[in-house]
Amino acid sequence: MINPSIIIADDHPLLLKGLHDFLVEGKFNVLASAQDGNSAYNLIIKYQPDIAILDIEMPKMSGLEIALACRNNKIGTKIILITLHKEPQLIIQAKDLNVNGYILKEYAIEEIKICLEKVMHGEQYFSPAIMDQINKDKFENEEILQAITPSERKILRLIAKEKTNKEIAEILFISIRTVEKHRSNIITKLGVSHKTNALLLWAKDHQDILLK
């Protein structure tokens, strides 16, 4: 395996040291490390490393923002994100930016060498646990879309925009009572709590599938 030049960044000093020591012990070529996004990006510009291993959440610049900046400025450094997050939206953003690797911190030690090898051979590597989550979410989303009628989907889109029942009724040219009936049916189908704002929170969390 080619020994790539690497910079690493994490705003947690202990995690950063642990990653640094692990890579150095594995004879990897670690050029430098940083504890915030701006410093990490400046190191990428300075060293033009083969790979940057970045925490997804850091002060000043996130790992995703660094990936975007590298793409916009045609910097060839391959980006591997290490994170605690399994949220589908973050994973989708990472894929949209053609991030080369996405590893959960809980599996980092087990997977980092595999990830580096895949990335250096021009492949992407996403933790299997993340792909399992994506597939699970995709299956659940397909079930949701089958259960919800087109009319209910329109209402959910408007709920996500924080429209009131009265505003929804006016926009869709239906009665407030009809909106209320739709809301009740949606809550039953989705198994959402009847608590205030529960449906609003659900709609905001699932805006991506509501647009399909």
N, C-alpha and C positions, 0 to 999 in steps of 0.2 A: 504493500500500500504506500502511495506517495505520502510523505509527511507534510501536511499543509501548514501554512502559517495561520495562526489563530489569534484573535483578540476576544476577550470575554468581558461581560458586564453584568453586574447584579447589584442592586442597592442594599442587599443584606451582606455585610462584611464576612460573616461566618460561612454563608453559602458560597460567596465568591472565592474565599480561601479554599474551601473544600473542593470546588470545581477546579481551581487553579492547580492545587496539589495533585488531584487525581490525574489531570491531563499531563502534568510534568512527569509524574511517576510512570505514565504510559508512554513517555518519550515523545509527546507531541510538542510541536514548536509554538509555544505560547509567547507572543511578542509583547503583550501588555494587557492590562485590565483597567476597568473603570467602574465607578459606583453610581453614575447617572447617565442619562441618555445623551446629553450634549457632549460629555467627555468621550463616550463611546463612539459617537459619530465622528468626532474630531480625530480619534485614533484610527478609524477606518480611512478617513481622508489622508492622514499622515502615512500610514503603513500600507494601505491597499492590500490588506491580508486576503488570503484565499477564503477564509471563513470567519464570520463573527457570530459568537454564541451569546445571545442576549436575553436577559429577563424581559418578559413582555411588558411588565409594569415597572417603570423607573421614573424618578423625578426628571423634569425638564424635557425629556423626550421618551416616548414609549418605544418598545421594540418594533411595533408596527409602524410608527412614525419614522423610525430609522430605516426600515425596509423600504418605505415609500420614498424617502429622500434619496436612498441609494439608487432606486429604480429611475427616479426623475433625473438624477444627475449621471446616469449611465455608469455607475460604479459597479464593477464586476464581482465584488465580494459576495459570497453566498451567505445567506442569513439562516441561522438556526435559532428558534425561539424556545426558551425554557420557561415553563409557567406552571402555576397551580390551577389554572383555569381550564374548564372543559366546556365553557359556554359556546354553543354552536355559532353564534354571531362572530366571536373572535376567530374561530377556526375558519369560517367562511372568508373573513377579511384576510387572514393569512394566506389562504389558497388563492384569493383574488390577486394578491400581491406577488404570487409565485414564490412565497417563502420556501426555502429548500428543506427545512426541518422544523418539526414542532414536537417537543418532548415535555411530558409532565414531570415536574420536579421529583415526584415520588418514585419515578422510574429512571431518573437521569443517569445514575451510576450504571444501571444495567444496560441502558440503551445508547449512551452517548457514543461509544466506539462503533456500534453498528450504524448509527446515524451518520457519523463522520465518513465512514467507508462508503455508504450509499451516496452521500452528497458529493464526495470527490469523484464518484463515477457517473455524475450527472443525473442521479436519481433523487426523488423527493423521499423524505422519511417522516411519517406522522406516527406517533405512538399508537400501537394497536388499540389501547384503551380509548384513545380519542376517536379512532375510526369506528369502534364499537358504539360509541356514543352518537356519532353522526348517523350510523345506520339505524340505531334505535329511534333517534329523533325523526329520521326520514319516514320510518314505518308509522310512528305515532302521528306525524303530520298528515300522512296519506289517509289514515283513519279519520282524523279530524275533518279533512276536506270532504270526505265522502259523507260524513254525518251532517255537515252544514249546507244549507241551501244557498243558492246565489243571493237571494234577498237577505238572508242572515249574514252572509259575508259582507255585503254592502254596509249593513248596520254595524258590524264589528269594526270595519275600517273607520267609520265615523266615530264610534266609541273610542277607538285608539287615538283619534284626534281631539278627544275630550269634548265632543259635542253632546249637548243635553238631549233629552227625549224630544223636547219641543223643537230644537234645531234640526234634529234628524228627521222629524216628521215634515218639517218645512222643506228640507232639501230633497226628500224622496217623494214628496206630495202624497203622504199618507197621514192617517190620524195618529195622535199621541197614543191612543189605546192600542193601535196596531203595533206601534213601536214597543210598547210595554209587553205585549203578547209575544213578540219576537224575542225580546230580551229574556223573558221567562223561559221560552223554549230553548234558547241558546244555553242558558245557565244549566238547564236540565240535561241537555245533550253533552255538555262539556264536563259536567260534574263540578262546576265552579261554586264556590261558597256564595251564599246570598248576602254576605256582608257588604257594606258600602265600599265601592271602588274595586271590589274583587274582579269583576268582569273587565273593568278598565285596565287593571294591571295585567290580566291575561291577554287582552287585546294588544297592549303595548309590547308585551313579550313575544307575541306571535305575528307581528306586522309583516314579517318577511313571507310567511306562508299565506297570509290573507291577500297578498298582492297577486298570487298565482291565478 
